[in-house]
Amino acid sequence: MVVHAAAARREAAVIRAAAPPSAGAGAGAGAGAGETLDRTLRALAEPTRRAVVDLLRTGPRRASDIAATLETSRQAMSRHLRVLRHAGLIHEVGAAQPDDDARARTYRLDTQPIAELHDWLGGVQAFWDAQMLAFKAHAERVARQRGVSPAVTSGRRALPPAPAPAAAPTRKRVARRGRS
């Protein structure tokens, strides 16, 4: 019972974190790009929710079909779908009332949060591409200054040979020294 209560508290915290801001918070201002990205990443941090997104890429599906495909209980799937819904990653298609039977609800992927994540990752990728090009230019410049061919710097650099170890005393000498 304690384990289930702890899991329920953790799941409630994820849902609260993924929930859109209330109307009172921010005086009508919507969630910023950073908040949307945070909700998206929190929702996608769980493997089952990523699997749901993968399934919905092929088209809309009923909640019960998603649960059956992923071999998850309907109750657990309901919680995962709620987190994804609050994060804006999915939405219900043709839901008449919020308290309708969840098994009959059909869900569709909303591409806007994924597009925002893609744009953000594109910026991160561009930053690291520029860093790697600058590092490559630096390494080639240093190689030219040292007179090393740039082709040599593209592979692994061989380590210098290790110095020869000092001659170790033989067993007899150790034994003789010990007797004196």
N, C-alpha and C positions, 0 to 999 in steps of 0.2 A: 504494500500500500504506500509506503514511504517513497519507494522508487518511482511509482506512477505519479505521485504528487510532485516530486522534484522534476520529472520529465514534463509534466504539465506546466509548471512554473517557467521552465526554460522555453518551452514552446510559446507560452504567452508573452514572454519577453521578446522573442523573435517577431511575433505578430505585431506587438506594440511598436517595435523598431521599424518594421516594414510598413506600418500604417501611414496613410497620408496625413499631413498635419490637419488639425481640427480648424474649423472656420474661425474660431476665436484667436488662434495663434497666428501672429503675423499680420493682423488687421487686414485680411483680404489678400495678402501677398501669397502667391503659390509657392510650392517647393522650389528651391533653387536647383540648379543643375547638379551641384554637389550632393544635395539631399536625395535627389532622384537616383543618382549614381550609387550612393550609399545603400539605399533601399534595394536596388537591383542586385548589388554584390552580396548583401546579406541574404537575400532570398535565394540566390544561386549558389550559396556556400554549401548547401546540403545536396548530396548526390541524387536523392530521389527527386528533388525539385528540378535539378538539371535534366534528369531523365524525362520528367513531364514535359519540359520545354522541348526536348528533342522529339518526343512523340507528337506534340502539337505543331511542329514544323511541317509535318505532312498534311495537316488539315485539322479542322475541328473534331473534337471527340467528346463523347459523354463521359462523365465522371466515373461511372461504373466500369466503362471500357478501359479507362486509364488505369484504374485500380487493378483490374483483372490482368492487364498486360504487364504491369510492373509487379504483380503478385504481392500487392499491399492490401491491407484491410481497408474497407470503405471509410472507417473512422479516421484512420491515419491519413488516407488520401484526402479526406475532407480538410484536415488541418493543413496539409501541404498546399492544396488549392487555395485555401484562404490566405496563406502567406503570399503566394504568387499573385493573387488578386489584389491584395493590399499594396503590393509593390508595383502594381500596374503592368505586370508582365503578361497577364491573361485577363480576359473578360468573358462574361457569360453571353451566349448567343441565344436570344429568344426566351430569356427567363421572364415569366409573367409576374411572379411574386417572389420576394426574397425567401419566404418560408416554403416554397415548393419542394418537392422531393428532390434531394441532391443527386440521386442516381439518374434522374432524367435531365439534369442540367448539361448543357453542351458548352464546352470551353474552346476559346480560340486564342491564339497567340497574338499579343499586341506588340508590334515591331518597334514602336518608338523608344522604349527603354533600352532595347537591344541596340538600336541605332546609336543612341547616346553613349552606350558603353563602347561600341565600336569606334566612335569618333574619339573618345577619350583614350582608348588604347592606341589609336592611330597617332595621337600626339605623343604618347609615351614612346612608341616605336620610333617615331621621327627623331625624338631626343636621343635615344640610344644609338640610332644609326649615325647621327652626327658625331656623337662621342666616339664611336668605333672608327669612323673615318679620320677623325682628328688623331686618335691614338695610332692608327696605321701610318698616317703621314709623319708623326713624330718618330715612330720606330724606324721608318725608312730613312728619315733624316739622320738619326743617330747612327744607323748602319752605314750610310754613306760617309759620315765623319770618321768612323772607325775603319773605313776601307773594306767593309764586308759587303758582299753582293746582296742586294735585296732578296734574291731568290733563296739565299741561305736563311734569311730571317723569317721566311714564310713557314719553314718547318720547325721542328723542335730543335732547340739548341743543345748540343752535346755538352755534358758536364766535363770539366777538366778532370784529368786522371787524379785519383786520390793518391796522396803521398804514401810511400811505402811505410808500413809499420816498423817501429824500432824492433830490433832483434830481441826476441824474448829469451830469457835464460832457459837453459835446458833443465830437465828434471833433476839430473845429477847435481848440477850446480846449486839448485835450490836446496836439495837435500844436504849438501856439504855445508852450505852457509848456515843452515839451521843447526848443525852439530857444533859449530864453533862456539 
